[in-house]
């Protein structure tokens, strides 16, 4: 596209947005319509009216299709070919991101929010109001796909495994209580993140985490070289029992939060900041040297803290065994923070779930959405770095 064409296109979009309150919807409709036409051009090997030796077929008009989105209803014209071979993934791909929203709205019905209020909210959010029967049908299909996702075989090895949990309010037998949502993320040898499992537990006990990990292994989880998690006693015990072959990295972010338990209130921020700097060092030798200096500097002022750090910090330094390029990704569970933020944003709408199943449905729907986005994105880390790192370690050992 030339500069003048780009300016003209920008002006056209601006004109649409300014001239009509529905301008954004019209822009999205126009873009999606162009995508459909481009997909047909690619499928036929030629544009409309174009004569080429590579042409594979001919167009045969359009049929109408309504797409429900968060900006409202979009009326699209789907191109057809004479042989009836053309199909598009556009609708399925676009509406995947709507499923978790619909599941959230469904929970409002379950909690007894009036149909009138839910219709008003869906109209505001989506430009379309869903009936109770429509929500029920959507949830039934959603449950089937979520079950397939949760039980899918894990054929490939995952050298890195990250485990975390968050809590949601659930009503059980008339009593509101916090229940744990257990989450496992793996990084495969292509360097891509995958959400391996999401499940509910009454609490983060050793038995709950053990059952969670045993189910993962039954589905084929293998090849784990490093597990990253916080230091919850039940979780750590389950890791040692189910995946004893893996090294364990205690999340350094959680560790630094625990530091606050050993410092006087409103004091010691410089001390904590200097401790944080250890995790930016190039290798373990540098980190140990800085740790010695830190202990010498602060032990007289904060003896309780320095004694605790000296006893526990080794668990947070395991990541130094990895290639330096992987340090920032594997020294904490922060890669799950964005997913947790999205879960928090969506579950806030419901606040208290009527049962654990309804909570699990919504969280798994969000997990599937995130998983698919991760799989379509570029690789998260370069695993060639780990391959070379292991080769070097073998040569040095020999």
HELIX and SHEET records of a PDB file:
HELIX    1   1 UNK A    3  UNK A   19  1                                  17    
HELIX    2   2 UNK A   23  UNK A   44  1                                  22    
HELIX    3   3 UNK A   90  UNK A  110  1                                  21    
HELIX    4   4 UNK A  115  UNK A  126  1                                  12    
HELIX    5   5 UNK A  132  UNK A  150  1                                  19    
HELIX    6   6 UNK A  206  UNK A  218  1                                  13    
HELIX    7   7 UNK A  233  UNK A  242  1                                  10    
HELIX    8   8 UNK A  252  UNK A  259  1                                   8    
HELIX    9   9 UNK A  260  UNK A  262  5                                   3    
HELIX   10  10 UNK A  269  UNK A  277  1                                   9    
HELIX   11  11 UNK A  278  UNK A  280  5                                   3    
HELIX   12  12 UNK A  284  UNK A  298  1                                  15    
HELIX   13  13 UNK A  303  UNK A  312  1                                  10    
HELIX   14  14 UNK A  313  UNK A  316  5                                   4    
HELIX   15  15 UNK A  318  UNK A  321  5                                   4    
HELIX   16  16 UNK A  324  UNK A  326  5                                   3    
HELIX   17  17 UNK A  327  UNK A  330  1                                   4    
HELIX   18  18 UNK A  334  UNK A  336  5                                   3    
HELIX   19  19 UNK A  337  UNK A  350  1                                  14    
HELIX   20  20 UNK A  356  UNK A  376  1                                  21    
HELIX   21  21 UNK A  384  UNK A  397  1                                  14    
SHEET    1   A 2 UNK A  59  UNK A  69  0                                        
SHEET    2   A 2 UNK A  72  UNK A  81 -1                                        
SHEET    1   B 5 UNK A 193  UNK A 201  0                                        
SHEET    2   B 5 UNK A 175  UNK A 187 -1                                        
SHEET    3   B 5 UNK A 160  UNK A 172 -1                                        
SHEET    4   B 5 UNK A 226  UNK A 229  1                                        
SHEET    5   B 5 UNK A 247  UNK A 250  1                                        
SHEET    1   C 4 UNK A 193  UNK A 201  0                                        
SHEET    2   C 4 UNK A 175  UNK A 187 -1                                        
SHEET    3   C 4 UNK A 160  UNK A 172 -1                                        
SHEET    4   C 4 UNK A 352  UNK A 353  1                                        
END                                                                             
